[in-house]
C-alpha cells in the first residue's frame, strides 16, 4: 500500500530524522551564506535537542545547526530557533511510530487519528495499523470551541469550501466529520492560538489527506488541546513538548 510522505525530499530519501543532531551537522555548506545569529524564543530548547552548548543565546554554531535542521525539515532556513522549528521537530520525533501508546484504535478499516494532546494527525491502515500518512501538525479548537472528540465519519468533502460562520474564510480541502467541523487547510499559523473547532492543517498536508480519504472514512479524535480545559495553564507549546517528552519515559 502506498505511503504518503510529508516534508522535503530529504525526508523521503533519508526516511526518518533523528533529533540528536550535532553541531557539526549544522556546519555551513560550500557557497552557503554566513549564518547571522538571532536568538529565538526556543533557543534553550533547541540547543538541548541539538546537543549544543546550552546558554539560551544564539551563536554562529547554533545558527548553523538550526539552519541545517530547518533544511532537513523543509522549513524556511533562517537559523533562528523559532516556535515553528521547535514544534516541527517535536512532530518529527514521533514520525516513526506516532501510535506507540496505542491510543488510536486499529480497526478493520483505515482510521485517521487526531491527537489533540500533541496536536498531530496521521492515518493508519486497516488491521495492521500501517502508517499511510505520516504525522503532520494540526491546530484544533480553542476553549469554548473545542474540537469534538470520539469516532466520526467523513460525510461531506468540498475542495474549495469557504466558511459560513467566519467571514467566508477559505477552507481548502475541507472534509467534514461532525456538523460544521472539518479537517481542512489554512494559510494561518498553526503554532499559536487555535481554530473555531475545525482541525487545521498546512495546505500541502490537507491536500495529501484529501487525496487519500473518501466519504465514509473514519476519524478518531481524542485528548484536549493544551490550555483549553482550564485557565492558568502553561503555554500550549510547553504542554505539547511535555507530552512528546513523555514518549521517551
Backbone as CSV, one residue per row, in Angstrom:
resi,resn,N_x,N_y,N_z,CA_x,CA_y,CA_z,C_x,C_y,C_z
1,UNK,0.841,-1.187,0.000,0.000,0.000,0.000,0.878,1.239,0.000
2,UNK,0.524,2.263,-0.775,1.347,3.450,-0.922,1.327,4.278,0.359
3,UNK,2.488,4.730,0.760,2.599,5.560,1.953,2.838,7.001,1.531
4,UNK,2.012,7.936,2.003,2.184,9.343,1.711,3.230,9.896,2.665
5,UNK,4.240,10.554,2.138,5.273,11.155,2.966,5.177,12.671,2.885
6,UNK,5.285,13.318,4.022,5.226,14.763,4.063,6.614,15.313,4.312
7,UNK,6.875,16.517,3.837,8.158,17.140,4.127,9.011,17.232,2.881
8,UNK,10.264,17.510,3.097,11.186,17.764,1.998,11.633,16.475,1.337
9,UNK,12.293,16.649,0.203,12.841,15.482,-0.491,13.848,14.759,0.379
10,UNK,14.496,15.517,1.245,15.474,14.875,2.134,14.800,13.886,3.053
11,UNK,13.599,14.214,3.517,12.871,13.287,4.383,12.554,12.001,3.637
12,UNK,12.164,12.148,2.377,11.804,10.962,1.604,13.034,10.085,1.391
13,UNK,14.143,10.718,1.063,15.352,9.968,0.771,15.948,9.330,2.012
14,UNK,15.898,10.066,3.121,16.556,9.577,4.320,15.637,8.794,5.231
15,UNK,14.330,8.863,4.976,13.377,8.169,5.840,13.025,9.039,7.010
16,UNK,13.602,8.774,8.152,13.257,9.457,9.381,14.416,10.297,9.855
17,UNK,14.047,11.387,10.537,15.066,12.236,11.098,15.280,11.893,12.551
18,UNK,16.464,12.076,13.044,16.713,11.945,14.473,16.821,13.327,15.052
19,UNK,16.538,13.451,16.357,16.601,14.756,16.999,17.963,15.029,17.574
20,UNK,18.832,14.032,17.619,20.154,14.229,18.175,21.093,14.695,17.075
21,UNK,20.872,15.923,16.641,21.665,16.485,15.555,22.835,17.224,16.165
22,UNK,24.026,16.866,15.787,25.198,17.504,16.367,25.444,18.853,15.733
23,UNK,26.219,19.655,16.431,26.563,20.965,15.898,27.332,20.828,14.602
24,UNK,28.086,19.736,14.484,28.879,19.546,13.268,27.991,19.412,12.050
25,UNK,26.785,18.804,12.252,25.886,18.642,11.127,25.367,19.988,10.648
26,UNK,25.470,20.999,11.511,24.960,22.311,11.146,25.965,23.164,10.411
27,UNK,27.142,22.667,10.173,28.155,23.480,9.507,27.683,23.911,8.135
28,UNK,27.957,25.158,7.791,27.511,25.690,6.509,28.190,24.966,5.367
29,UNK,27.411,24.676,4.315,27.966,24.020,3.155,28.693,25.018,2.266
30,UNK,29.398,24.481,1.295,30.150,25.325,0.385,29.203,26.273,-0.324
31,UNK,29.587,27.551,-0.366,28.789,28.532,-1.077,27.602,29.039,-0.293
32,UNK,27.368,28.543,0.922,26.245,28.983,1.724,26.598,30.275,2.439
33,UNK,25.628,31.195,2.515,25.873,32.466,3.182,26.147,32.244,4.657
34,UNK,26.955,33.102,5.231,27.246,33.007,6.653,25.961,33.159,7.448
35,UNK,25.841,32.386,8.501,24.626,32.390,9.313,24.740,33.482,10.376
36,UNK,23.827,34.429,10.351,23.827,35.519,11.316,23.012,35.130,12.536
37,UNK,23.628,35.025,13.709,22.904,34.556,14.899,21.753,35.493,15.286
38,UNK,20.599,34.888,15.536,19.436,35.604,16.051,18.833,34.742,17.155
39,UNK,18.864,35.203,18.372,18.317,34.415,19.468,16.810,34.309,19.322
40,UNK,16.297,33.061,19.292,14.862,32.827,19.139,14.210,32.453,20.459
41,UNK,12.886,32.445,20.440,12.124,32.146,21.652,12.374,30.731,22.157
42,UNK,12.838,29.842,21.263,13.062,28.445,21.641,14.538,28.082,21.551
43,UNK,15.374,29.083,21.821,16.827,28.891,21.773,17.280,27.810,22.742
44,UNK,16.839,27.919,23.971,17.260,26.975,25.015,16.834,25.555,24.660
45,UNK,15.568,25.418,24.237,15.047,24.087,23.934,15.758,23.450,22.745
46,UNK,15.995,24.234,21.695,16.645,23.661,20.512,18.127,23.407,20.756
47,UNK,18.763,24.203,21.583,20.145,23.895,21.942,20.218,22.525,22.616
48,UNK,19.255,22.264,23.490,19.233,20.954,24.157,18.982,19.832,23.165
49,UNK,17.991,20.020,22.288,17.657,18.984,21.313,18.815,18.687,20.361
50,UNK,19.565,19.730,20.008,20.616,19.576,19.006,21.982,19.293,19.610
51,UNK,22.039,19.135,20.928,23.302,18.815,21.568,24.303,19.949,21.538
52,UNK,23.811,21.195,21.557,24.675,22.370,21.520,24.919,22.883,22.939
53,UNK,25.965,23.687,23.139,26.151,24.337,24.438,24.886,25.111,24.804
54,UNK,24.345,24.850,25.971,23.021,25.373,26.318,23.146,26.626,27.182
55,UNK,23.046,27.787,26.512,23.130,29.051,27.240,21.997,30.012,26.890
56,UNK,21.121,29.597,25.953,19.986,30.443,25.601,20.332,31.647,24.754
57,UNK,21.544,31.709,24.238,21.970,32.813,23.386,22.503,32.260,22.073
58,UNK,22.031,32.798,20.980,22.425,32.293,19.660,23.882,32.612,19.354
59,UNK,24.572,31.611,18.835,25.936,31.778,18.341,25.930,31.376,16.871
60,UNK,27.047,31.593,16.203,27.155,31.155,14.811,26.974,29.642,14.731
61,UNK,27.555,28.927,15.683,27.410,27.469,15.728,25.943,27.074,15.878
62,UNK,25.238,27.748,16.779,23.810,27.477,16.962,23.041,27.753,15.678
63,UNK,23.325,28.889,15.081,22.618,29.317,13.868,22.789,28.293,12.750
64,UNK,24.009,27.808,12.568,24.265,26.837,11.505,23.563,25.514,11.775
65,UNK,23.546,25.092,13.038,22.889,23.833,13.381,21.376,23.926,13.191
66,UNK,20.793,25.046,13.619,19.347,25.229,13.461,18.988,25.340,11.986
67,UNK,19.814,26.041,11.222,19.537,26.178,9.789,19.599,24.824,9.091
68,UNK,20.569,23.992,9.473,20.654,22.654,8.886,19.419,21.824,9.232
69,UNK,18.948,21.950,10.470,17.732,21.249,10.874,16.538,21.733,10.072
70,UNK,16.402,23.038,9.929,15.298,23.598,9.152,15.329,23.104,7.711
71,UNK,16.509,22.989,7.154,16.633,22.474,5.785,16.129,21.044,5.709
72,UNK,16.497,20.231,6.672,16.089,18.824,6.669,14.600,18.663,6.930
73,UNK,14.006,19.625,7.655,12.572,19.564,7.935,11.731,20.244,6.855
74,UNK,12.394,20.847,5.871,11.673,21.515,4.803,11.100,22.854,5.206
75,UNK,11.742,23.523,6.173,11.276,24.815,6.658,12.118,25.945,6.069
76,UNK,11.663,27.171,6.275,12.441,28.333,5.863,13.744,28.352,6.654
77,UNK,14.855,28.489,5.963,16.176,28.342,6.584,16.683,29.671,7.135
78,UNK,16.170,30.043,8.305,16.553,31.304,8.929,17.674,31.140,9.943
79,UNK,17.848,29.948,10.476,18.816,29.733,11.543,18.328,30.189,12.901
80,UNK,17.107,30.692,12.959,16.553,31.204,14.219,15.731,30.122,14.906
81,UNK,15.914,29.994,16.206,15.217,28.965,16.990,13.804,29.424,17.302
82,UNK,12.928,29.337,16.309,11.565,29.839,16.484,10.599,28.712,16.830
83,UNK,9.346,29.092,17.091,8.325,28.140,17.517,8.039,27.096,16.449
84,UNK,7.948,27.515,15.182,7.650,26.556,14.121,8.710,25.461,14.031
85,UNK,9.976,25.861,14.108,11.056,24.868,14.033,10.973,23.894,15.197
86,UNK,10.734,24.419,16.382,10.650,23.571,17.564,9.473,22.603,17.472
87,UNK,8.309,23.103,17.100,7.134,22.243,17.018,7.270,21.192,15.925
88,UNK,7.846,21.563,14.784,8.021,20.590,13.714,9.036,19.519,14.098
89,UNK,10.013,19.872,14.911,10.946,18.877,15.406,10.233,17.899,16.333
90,UNK,9.313,18.399,17.159,8.545,17.522,18.038,7.691,16.544,17.229
91,UNK,7.095,17.041,16.150,6.322,16.160,15.268,7.227,15.094,14.668
92,UNK,8.401,15.507,14.222,9.318,14.575,13.584,9.792,13.484,14.545
93,UNK,9.863,13.809,15.821,10.330,12.837,16.804,9.408,11.622,16.912
94,UNK,8.142,11.783,16.558,7.219,10.642,16.630,6.857,10.133,15.239
95,UNK,7.618,10.550,14.242,7.292,10.180,12.859,7.315,8.668,12.641
96,UNK,8.229,7.980,13.310,8.351,6.543,13.078,7.150,5.774,13.612
97,UNK,6.698,6.126,14.813,5.626,5.360,15.447,4.746,6.284,16.278
98,UNK,3.878,7.077,15.642,3.053,8.025,16.392,2.066,7.354,17.334
99,UNK,1.750,6.078,17.077,0.762,5.380,17.901,1.438,4.411,18.871
100,UNK,2.608,4.778,19.346,3.345,3.881,20.244,2.577,3.607,21.533
101,UNK,1.720,4.522,21.935,0.922,4.327,23.147,-0.406,3.618,22.879
102,UNK,-0.649,3.273,21.627,-1.873,2.557,21.236,-3.127,3.348,21.599
103,UNK,-3.057,4.653,21.484,-4.215,5.490,21.816,-5.220,5.555,20.673
104,UNK,-4.756,5.380,19.448,-5.658,5.380,18.298,-5.960,3.939,17.925
105,UNK,-7.222,3.509,18.016,-7.553,2.097,17.782,-7.229,1.645,16.360
106,UNK,-6.719,0.436,16.262,-6.532,-0.212,14.956,-7.791,-1.007,14.661
107,UNK,-8.369,-0.778,13.497,-9.625,-1.419,13.131,-9.471,-2.171,11.805
108,UNK,-10.553,-2.755,11.355,-10.542,-3.479,10.085,-10.696,-2.523,8.905
109,UNK,-10.638,-1.241,9.187,-10.739,-0.207,8.163,-9.700,0.874,8.480
110,UNK,-9.445,1.716,7.511,-8.497,2.821,7.662,-9.018,3.823,8.688
111,UNK,-8.121,4.374,9.512,-8.516,5.343,10.535,-7.610,6.570,10.450
112,UNK,-8.233,7.746,10.433,-7.497,8.998,10.575,-7.447,9.346,12.049
113,UNK,-6.254,9.433,12.596,-6.045,9.642,14.029,-5.690,11.103,14.281
114,UNK,-6.404,11.731,15.225,-6.142,13.128,15.576,-5.898,13.196,17.080
115,UNK,-4.656,13.423,17.448,-4.259,13.507,18.854,-4.230,14.981,19.246
116,UNK,-5.262,15.406,19.977,-5.348,16.808,20.362,-4.316,17.172,21.417
117,UNK,-3.949,16.210,22.254,-2.939,16.496,23.278,-1.639,16.972,22.654
118,UNK,-1.260,16.329,21.562,0.015,16.632,20.910,-0.162,17.422,19.623
119,UNK,-1.422,17.683,19.235,-1.704,18.478,18.038,-1.043,17.869,16.808
120,UNK,-1.335,16.582,16.597,-0.765,15.820,15.484,-1.848,14.950,14.858
121,UNK,-1.800,14.796,13.552,-2.710,13.918,12.812,-1.889,12.953,11.974
122,UNK,-2.384,11.711,11.876,-1.807,10.734,10.953,-2.914,9.785,10.512
123,UNK,-2.631,8.956,9.513,-3.609,7.962,9.042,-2.959,6.589,9.127
124,UNK,-3.694,5.635,9.696,-3.177,4.267,9.797,-4.105,3.296,9.074
125,UNK,-3.490,2.248,8.551,-4.211,1.311,7.710,-5.019,0.287,8.471
126,UNK,-5.822,-0.440,7.722,-6.688,-1.471,8.294,-5.867,-2.625,8.844
127,UNK,-6.364,-3.185,9.939,-5.855,-4.426,10.545,-4.472,-4.288,11.188
128,UNK,-3.501,-3.787,10.445,-2.136,-3.749,10.972,-1.762,-2.405,11.592
129,UNK,-2.503,-1.346,11.266,-2.137,-0.015,11.734,-0.968,0.577,10.965
130,UNK,-0.687,0.022,9.787,0.392,0.538,8.946,0.219,2.031,8.712
131,UNK,1.315,2.780,8.783,1.264,4.225,8.620,1.053,4.577,7.149
132,UNK,-0.085,5.209,6.849,-0.407,5.579,5.480,-0.146,7.052,5.201
133,UNK,-0.281,7.875,6.217,0.019,9.298,6.113,0.852,9.666,7.324
134,UNK,2.063,10.138,7.076,2.985,10.445,8.172,2.430,11.554,9.057
135,UNK,2.837,11.591,10.330,2.331,12.611,11.252,2.522,14.024,10.715
136,UNK,1.484,14.822,10.858,1.515,16.216,10.421,0.972,17.094,11.543
137,UNK,1.486,18.305,11.674,0.987,19.198,12.723,-0.416,19.698,12.408
138,UNK,-1.200,19.910,13.446,-2.539,20.448,13.287,-2.780,21.547,14.312
139,UNK,-3.881,22.260,14.128,-4.359,23.246,15.096,-5.840,22.975,15.321
140,UNK,-6.213,22.699,16.557,-7.612,22.377,16.861,-8.285,23.535,17.588
141,UNK,-9.507,23.283,18.091,-10.347,24.342,18.633,-9.863,24.967,19.924
142,UNK,-10.178,26.253,20.068,-9.890,26.993,21.281,-10.880,26.633,22.389
143,UNK,-10.624,27.146,23.591,-11.569,26.999,24.688,-12.923,27.559,24.252
144,UNK,-13.979,26.852,24.553,-15.396,27.119,24.202,-15.729,26.721,22.769
145,UNK,-14.724,26.489,21.922,-14.989,25.991,20.562,-14.134,24.749,20.311
146,UNK,-14.040,23.892,21.330,-13.171,22.717,21.221,-13.595,21.791,20.083
147,UNK,-12.622,21.141,19.508,-12.877,20.100,18.515,-13.522,18.908,19.214
148,UNK,-14.599,18.399,18.641,-15.342,17.312,19.280,-14.582,15.986,19.139
149,UNK,-14.508,15.281,20.249,-13.726,14.043,20.289,-14.596,12.820,19.991
150,UNK,-13.941,11.664,19.882,-14.641,10.407,19.646,-14.555,9.977,18.195
151,UNK,-15.422,9.013,17.851,-15.461,8.482,16.484,-16.334,9.367,15.602
152,UNK,-15.863,9.610,14.396,-16.599,10.402,13.412,-16.426,9.759,12.041
153,UNK,-17.279,10.168,11.130,-17.195,9.684,9.757,-17.180,10.875,8.813
154,UNK,-16.305,10.844,7.822,-16.300,11.898,6.807,-17.611,11.792,6.031
155,UNK,-18.434,12.833,6.134,-19.745,12.757,5.481,-19.876,13.685,4.278
156,UNK,-18.955,14.654,4.140,-19.013,15.571,3.001,-17.639,16.162,2.771
157,UNK,-17.275,16.307,1.509,-15.985,16.884,1.129,-16.208,18.012,0.125
158,UNK,-15.479,19.109,0.309,-15.588,20.243,-0.604,-14.202,20.865,-0.762
159,UNK,-13.650,20.746,-1.943,-12.255,21.114,-2.149,-12.012,22.616,-2.034
160,UNK,-13.011,23.440,-2.351,-12.843,24.897,-2.326,-13.836,25.559,-1.368
161,UNK,-14.067,24.952,-0.250,-15.082,25.452,0.676,-14.658,26.779,1.318
162,UNK,-15.661,27.606,1.649,-15.444,28.818,2.449,-16.404,28.782,3.625
163,UNK,-16.000,29.396,4.727,-16.771,29.322,5.964,-17.999,30.226,5.941
164,UNK,-19.153,29.669,6.352,-20.373,30.462,6.507,-20.358,31.244,7.816
165,UNK,-19.543,30.799,8.775,-19.529,31.400,10.114,-18.442,32.443,10.290
166,UNK,-17.331,32.285,9.569,-16.171,33.135,9.805,-15.807,33.942,8.559
167,UNK,-16.748,34.804,8.146,-16.475,35.798,7.095,-15.899,35.208,5.817
168,UNK,-16.474,34.094,5.396,-16.042,33.452,4.152,-14.560,33.077,4.151
169,UNK,-14.055,32.720,5.315,-12.659,32.298,5.414,-12.442,31.052,4.558
170,UNK,-11.368,31.011,3.780,-11.105,29.832,2.937,-10.872,28.584,3.791
171,UNK,-11.443,27.463,3.322,-11.257,26.159,3.978,-10.904,25.124,2.910
172,UNK,-9.748,25.263,2.252,-9.416,24.350,1.156,-9.292,22.906,1.630
173,UNK,-9.697,21.999,0.750,-9.634,20.554,1.008,-10.426,20.178,2.264
174,UNK,-11.597,20.798,2.420,-12.420,20.568,3.612,-13.070,19.190,3.575
175,UNK,-12.908,18.456,4.688,-13.530,17.145,4.852,-14.293,17.171,6.176
176,UNK,-15.619,17.239,6.069,-16.461,17.442,7.243,-16.731,16.118,7.947
177,UNK,-16.616,16.174,9.297,-16.770,14.946,10.080,-17.810,15.054,11.187
178,UNK,-18.215,16.290,11.572,-19.190,16.442,12.656,-19.806,17.830,12.579
179,UNK,-21.041,17.908,12.066,-21.675,19.212,11.917,-20.826,20.122,11.046
180,UNK,-20.491,21.307,11.581,-19.678,22.248,10.828,-18.194,22.063,11.016
181,UNK,-17.784,21.041,11.764,-16.360,20.815,11.989,-15.764,19.958,10.875
182,UNK,-14.617,20.404,10.392,-13.965,19.734,9.260,-12.462,19.729,9.467
183,UNK,-11.810,18.829,8.779,-10.361,18.878,8.629,-10.100,19.643,7.341
184,UNK,-9.306,20.706,7.409,-9.083,21.492,6.191,-7.762,22.245,6.276
185,UNK,-7.339,22.758,5.141,-6.104,23.507,5.072,-6.285,24.951,5.490
186,UNK,-5.182,25.584,5.850,-5.202,27.005,6.190,-3.842,27.617,5.909
187,UNK,-3.846,28.914,5.594,-2.610,29.668,5.436,-2.162,30.285,6.751
188,UNK,-3.008,30.184,7.770,-2.694,30.808,9.048,-1.677,29.976,9.823
189,UNK,-1.054,30.617,10.794,-0.059,29.976,11.643,-0.712,28.878,12.477
190,UNK,-0.178,27.664,12.375,-0.717,26.544,13.153,-0.218,26.526,14.584
191,UNK,0.803,27.288,14.875,1.533,27.069,16.113,1.214,28.062,17.214
192,UNK,0.288,28.955,16.972,-0.212,29.836,18.014,-1.729,29.857,17.921
193,UNK,-2.381,30.196,19.011,-3.832,30.319,19.057,-4.508,28.984,18.753
194,UNK,-5.676,29.022,18.124,-6.434,27.816,17.829,-7.515,28.109,16.819
195,UNK,-8.313,27.094,16.500,-9.360,27.235,15.491,-10.718,27.439,16.154
196,UNK,-11.743,27.539,15.334,-13.110,27.619,15.829,-13.734,26.246,16.020
197,UNK,-12.917,25.210,16.016,-13.407,23.844,16.211,-12.925,22.887,15.137
198,UNK,-12.574,23.423,13.983,-12.054,22.574,12.909,-10.632,22.112,13.232
199,UNK,-10.196,21.099,12.490,-8.812,20.639,12.577,-8.074,21.256,11.404
200,UNK,-7.246,22.244,11.681,-6.500,22.957,10.648,-5.194,22.247,10.342
201,UNK,-4.814,22.236,9.060,-3.547,21.664,8.613,-2.889,22.635,7.637
202,UNK,-1.585,22.477,7.446,-0.941,23.190,6.357,-1.598,22.725,5.057
203,UNK,-1.683,23.608,4.092,-2.413,23.296,2.867,-1.840,22.066,2.164
204,UNK,-0.518,21.947,2.113,0.069,20.786,1.437,-0.300,19.488,2.159
205,UNK,-0.411,19.535,3.492,-0.790,18.344,4.252,-2.274,18.036,4.066
206,UNK,-3.096,19.085,4.041,-4.534,18.894,3.822,-4.795,18.285,2.449
207,UNK,-4.011,18.678,1.455,-4.156,18.097,0.117,-3.782,16.623,0.122
208,UNK,-2.671,16.279,0.818,-2.268,14.872,0.890,-3.360,14.036,1.551
209,UNK,-3.987,14.582,2.590,-5.076,13.871,3.259,-6.288,13.756,2.340
210,UNK,-6.587,14.812,1.615,-7.701,14.812,0.655,-7.505,13.719,-0.401
211,UNK,-6.292,13.594,-0.895,-6.003,12.604,-1.930,-6.130,11.173,-1.414
212,UNK,-6.027,11.010,-0.101,-6.065,9.674,0.483,-7.465,9.240,0.909
213,UNK,-8.231,10.174,1.493,-9.517,9.800,2.092,-10.682,9.905,1.122
214,UNK,-11.818,9.355,1.558,-13.078,9.399,0.815,-14.219,9.591,1.808
215,UNK,-15.386,9.884,1.290,-16.589,9.904,2.129,-16.721,8.546,2.818
216,UNK,-17.121,8.579,4.075,-17.297,7.402,4.951,-16.000,6.939,5.602
217,UNK,-14.869,7.571,5.283,-13.661,7.254,6.030,-13.861,7.619,7.494
218,UNK,-13.243,6.852,8.381,-13.423,7.026,9.814,-12.314,7.885,10.423
219,UNK,-12.720,8.755,11.358,-11.810,9.655,12.049,-11.961,9.419,13.545
220,UNK,-10.841,9.277,14.235,-10.872,9.120,15.693,-10.085,10.261,16.320
221,UNK,-10.760,11.016,17.195,-10.162,12.200,17.824,-10.192,12.013,19.332
222,UNK,-9.069,12.289,19.976,-9.027,12.158,21.435,-8.112,13.220,22.029
223,UNK,-8.239,13.380,23.359,-7.403,14.326,24.070,-8.029,15.702,24.126
224,UNK,-7.219,16.687,24.423,-7.660,18.076,24.517,-6.488,18.983,24.206
225,UNK,-6.754,19.982,23.390,-5.696,20.945,23.077,-5.201,21.566,24.374
226,UNK,-3.897,21.522,24.633,-3.382,22.100,25.871,-3.836,23.539,26.057
227,UNK,-4.282,23.838,27.289,-4.715,25.182,27.603,-6.192,25.424,27.434
228,UNK,-6.961,24.439,26.911,-8.390,24.673,26.685,-9.266,24.199,27.837
229,UNK,-8.700,23.442,28.790,-9.547,22.873,29.833,-9.631,23.723,31.091
230,UNK,-8.636,24.559,31.332,-8.693,25.421,32.493,-7.721,26.560,32.323
231,UNK,-7.974,27.631,33.053,-7.115,28.799,32.955,-5.884,28.614,33.831
232,UNK,-4.865,29.426,33.568,-3.674,29.389,34.392,-2.703,28.289,34.030
233,UNK,-2.918,27.638,32.887,-2.001,26.582,32.460,-0.796,27.184,31.752
234,UNK,0.288,26.428,31.675,1.430,26.898,30.877,1.030,27.037,29.411
235,UNK,1.911,27.617,28.626,1.609,27.825,27.211,1.386,26.501,26.501
236,UNK,0.618,26.557,25.413,0.290,25.353,24.642,1.545,24.597,24.217
237,UNK,2.516,25.315,23.658,3.683,24.630,23.118,4.489,23.945,24.213
238,UNK,4.508,24.536,25.438,5.221,23.891,26.534,4.544,22.580,26.913
239,UNK,3.218,22.594,26.991,2.494,21.377,27.346,2.641,20.307,26.267
240,UNK,2.609,20.727,25.017,2.788,19.783,23.920,4.182,19.159,23.998
241,UNK,5.177,19.985,24.283,6.544,19.492,24.405,6.644,18.467,25.530
242,UNK,5.963,18.737,26.639,5.978,17.793,27.753,5.311,16.481,27.357
243,UNK,4.258,16.579,26.557,3.575,15.372,26.091,4.465,14.516,25.229
244,UNK,5.222,15.148,24.323,6.136,14.393,23.472,7.262,13.794,24.281
245,UNK,7.758,14.568,25.264,8.862,14.059,26.078,8.459,12.802,26.826
246,UNK,7.177,12.691,27.171,6.699,11.528,27.917,6.842,10.244,27.101
247,UNK,6.935,10.374,25.776,7.099,9.182,24.938,8.409,8.476,25.220
248,UNK,9.372,9.228,25.744,10.691,8.657,25.981,10.765,7.978,27.347
249,UNK,9.715,8.123,28.178,9.721,7.531,29.521,9.653,6.009,29.458
